[in-house]
Amino acid sequence: MLTRREAAQRLNIPVEMASRHGLPTKLTEAQLDEIENSPPPWLVQSRANRIGKKLVWVELVCNVCGFAEKARPKKWWPTFTYVSCDSHQHSDLPPPLPGHHREEPLGIGSRLVGWVDAPLD
Protein backbone atom coordinates (compact mmCIF):
# COMPACT_ATOMS: atom_id res chain seq x y z
CA MET A 1 0.00 0.00 0.00
CA LEU A 2 1.12 3.51 -0.80
CA THR A 3 0.31 6.61 1.18
CA ARG A 4 -1.25 9.64 -0.46
CA ARG A 5 2.10 11.43 -0.11
CA GLU A 6 3.94 8.61 -1.90
CA ALA A 7 1.30 8.59 -4.63
CA ALA A 8 1.61 12.37 -5.02
CA GLN A 9 5.37 12.04 -5.35
CA ARG A 10 5.04 9.34 -8.00
CA LEU A 11 2.43 11.40 -9.88
CA ASN A 12 4.59 14.52 -9.40
CA ILE A 13 1.78 16.56 -7.91
CA PRO A 14 1.42 18.34 -4.55
CA VAL A 15 -0.20 16.35 -1.74
CA GLU A 16 -2.84 19.08 -1.49
CA MET A 17 -3.87 18.45 -5.11
CA ALA A 18 -4.06 14.70 -4.50
CA SER A 19 -6.32 15.30 -1.52
CA ARG A 20 -8.46 17.90 -3.31
CA HIS A 21 -9.12 15.49 -6.18
CA GLY A 22 -10.12 12.59 -3.94
CA LEU A 23 -7.09 10.31 -3.89
CA PRO A 24 -7.56 8.06 -0.87
CA THR A 25 -5.12 8.11 2.04
CA LYS A 26 -3.93 4.61 1.03
CA LEU A 27 -3.66 3.28 -2.54
CA THR A 28 -2.57 -0.02 -4.00
CA GLU A 29 0.02 -0.22 -6.78
CA ALA A 30 -2.83 -1.27 -9.11
CA GLN A 31 -4.84 1.86 -8.27
CA LEU A 32 -1.83 4.09 -8.88
CA ASP A 33 -1.04 2.27 -12.13
CA GLU A 34 -4.62 2.90 -13.28
CA ILE A 35 -4.27 6.63 -12.55
CA GLU A 36 -0.91 6.79 -14.35
CA ASN A 37 -2.13 4.78 -17.38
CA SER A 38 -5.46 6.58 -17.68
CA PRO A 39 -4.96 9.97 -16.00
CA PRO A 40 -8.07 11.91 -15.04
CA PRO A 41 -8.59 15.29 -16.74
CA TRP A 42 -7.31 17.29 -13.73
CA LEU A 43 -4.01 15.38 -13.82
CA VAL A 44 -3.64 15.83 -17.58
CA GLN A 45 -4.24 19.58 -17.13
CA SER A 46 -1.79 19.79 -14.24
CA ARG A 47 0.94 18.11 -16.28
CA ALA A 48 0.22 20.35 -19.28
CA ASN A 49 0.50 23.47 -17.13
CA ARG A 50 3.81 22.37 -15.60
CA ILE A 51 5.96 22.26 -18.74
CA GLY A 52 9.21 24.14 -18.14
CA LYS A 53 8.30 25.27 -14.65
CA LYS A 54 9.84 24.53 -11.25
CA LEU A 55 9.92 21.01 -9.88
CA VAL A 56 7.07 19.80 -7.67
CA TRP A 57 9.33 17.48 -5.65
CA VAL A 58 13.11 17.35 -5.17
CA GLU A 59 15.13 14.57 -3.63
CA LEU A 60 17.41 15.72 -0.84
CA VAL A 61 20.30 13.35 -0.06
CA CYS A 62 22.55 13.57 3.00
CA ASN A 63 26.15 14.01 1.88
CA VAL A 64 27.34 12.15 5.00
CA CYS A 65 25.22 8.98 5.23
CA GLY A 66 23.13 8.95 2.05
CA PHE A 67 19.70 9.23 3.74
CA ALA A 68 17.26 10.62 1.18
CA GLU A 69 13.82 12.18 1.33
CA LYS A 70 11.62 13.98 -1.13
CA ALA A 71 10.49 17.48 -0.26
CA ARG A 72 8.60 20.32 -1.87
CA PRO A 73 11.18 22.96 -2.84
CA LYS A 74 10.59 26.47 -1.57
CA LYS A 75 11.11 29.60 -3.64
CA TRP A 76 13.53 30.97 -1.07
CA TRP A 77 15.82 27.93 -1.07
CA PRO A 78 19.34 28.81 -2.16
CA THR A 79 21.52 26.37 -4.08
CA PHE A 80 22.88 24.07 -1.39
CA THR A 81 26.56 23.25 -1.25
CA TYR A 82 25.81 20.28 1.02
CA VAL A 83 22.82 18.60 2.66
CA SER A 84 23.13 16.59 5.87
CA CYS A 85 20.90 14.97 8.47
CA ASP A 86 20.24 17.16 11.49
CA SER A 87 21.91 14.48 13.64
CA HIS A 88 25.31 15.02 11.95
CA GLN A 89 27.80 17.65 13.03
CA HIS A 90 28.78 20.33 10.52
CA SER A 91 32.34 19.05 11.00
CA ASP A 92 31.27 15.79 9.29
CA LEU A 93 31.22 17.77 6.02
CA PRO A 94 34.29 19.01 4.16
CA PRO A 95 35.38 22.45 5.39
CA PRO A 96 34.35 25.52 3.39
CA LEU A 97 36.74 26.68 0.70
CA PRO A 98 39.27 29.33 1.75
CA GLY A 99 37.59 32.74 1.77
CA HIS A 100 34.12 31.23 2.33
CA HIS A 101 31.89 30.72 5.35
CA ARG A 102 29.12 28.21 5.87
CA GLU A 103 25.47 29.24 6.40
CA GLU A 104 22.56 27.06 7.51
CA PRO A 105 19.17 28.09 6.09
CA LEU A 106 16.42 26.66 8.31
CA GLY A 107 13.32 24.71 7.27
CA ILE A 108 14.72 22.47 4.54
CA GLY A 109 13.37 18.98 5.19
CA SER A 110 11.87 16.98 8.02
CA ARG A 111 15.30 15.95 9.31
CA LEU A 112 17.74 17.47 6.85
CA VAL A 113 19.83 20.61 6.97
CA GLY A 114 20.94 22.53 3.91
CA TRP A 115 24.37 24.13 3.97
CA VAL A 116 25.50 27.00 1.76
CA ASP A 117 29.12 28.03 1.40
CA ALA A 118 29.21 31.76 0.65
CA PRO A 119 32.15 34.07 0.03
CA LEU A 120 33.24 36.23 2.94
CA ASP A 121 32.13 39.83 2.54
C-alpha positions in Angstrom: 0.0 0.0 0.0 1.1 3.5 -0.8 0.3 6.6 1.2 -1.2 9.6 -0.5 2.1 11.4 -0.1 3.9 8.6 -1.9 1.3 8.6 -4.6 1.6 12.4 -5.0 5.4 12.0 -5.4 5.0 9.3 -8.0 2.4 11.4 -9.9 4.6 14.5 -9.4 1.8 16.6 -7.9 1.4 18.3 -4.6 -0.2 16.3 -1.7 -2.8 19.1 -1.5 -3.9 18.5 -5.1 -4.1 14.7 -4.5 -6.3 15.3 -1.5 -8.5 17.9 -3.3 -9.1 15.5 -6.2 -10.1 12.6 -3.9 -7.1 10.3 -3.9 -7.6 8.1 -0.9 -5.1 8.1 2.0 -3.9 4.6 1.0 -3.7 3.3 -2.5 -2.6 0.0 -4.0 0.0 -0.2 -6.8 -2.8 -1.3 -9.1 -4.8 1.9 -8.3 -1.8 4.1 -8.9 -1.0 2.3 -12.1 -4.6 2.9 -13.3 -4.3 6.6 -12.5 -0.9 6.8 -14.3 -2.1 4.8 -17.4 -5.5 6.6 -17.7 -5.0 10.0 -16.0 -8.1 11.9 -15.0 -8.6 15.3 -16.7 -7.3 17.3 -13.7 -4.0 15.4 -13.8 -3.6 15.8 -17.6 -4.2 19.6 -17.1 -1.8 19.8 -14.2 0.9 18.1 -16.3 0.2 20.3 -19.3 0.5 23.5 -17.1 3.8 22.4 -15.6 6.0 22.3 -18.7 9.2 24.1 -18.1 8.3 25.3 -14.6 9.8 24.5 -11.3 9.9 21.0 -9.9 7.1 19.8 -7.7 9.3 17.5 -5.6 13.1 17.4 -5.2 15.1 14.6 -3.6 17.4 15.7 -0.8 20.3 13.4 -0.1 22.6 13.6 3.0 26.2 14.0 1.9 27.3 12.2 5.0 25.2 9.0 5.2 23.1 8.9 2.0 19.7 9.2 3.7 17.3 10.6 1.2 13.8 12.2 1.3 11.6 14.0 -1.1 10.5 17.5 -0.3 8.6 20.3 -1.9 11.2 23.0 -2.8 10.6 26.5 -1.6 11.1 29.6 -3.6 13.5 31.0 -1.1 15.8 27.9 -1.1 19.3 28.8 -2.2 21.5 26.4 -4.1 22.9 24.1 -1.4 26.6 23.2 -1.3 25.8 20.3 1.0 22.8 18.6 2.7 23.1 16.6 5.9 20.9 15.0 8.5 20.2 17.2 11.5 21.9 14.5 13.6 25.3 15.0 11.9 27.8 17.6 13.0 28.8 20.3 10.5 32.3 19.1 11.0 31.3 15.8 9.3 31.2 17.8 6.0 34.3 19.0 4.2 35.4 22.4 5.4 34.4 25.5 3.4 36.7 26.7 0.7 39.3 29.3 1.8 37.6 32.7 1.8 34.1 31.2 2.3 31.9 30.7 5.4 29.1 28.2 5.9 25.5 29.2 6.4 22.6 27.1 7.5 19.2 28.1 6.1 16.4 26.7 8.3 13.3 24.7 7.3 14.7 22.5 4.5 13.4 19.0 5.2 11.9 17.0 8.0 15.3 15.9 9.3 17.7 17.5 6.8 19.8 20.6 7.0 20.9 22.5 3.9 24.4 24.1 4.0 25.5 27.0 1.8 29.1 28.0 1.4 29.2 31.8 0.6 32.2 34.1 0.0 33.2 36.2 2.9 32.1 39.8 2.5 
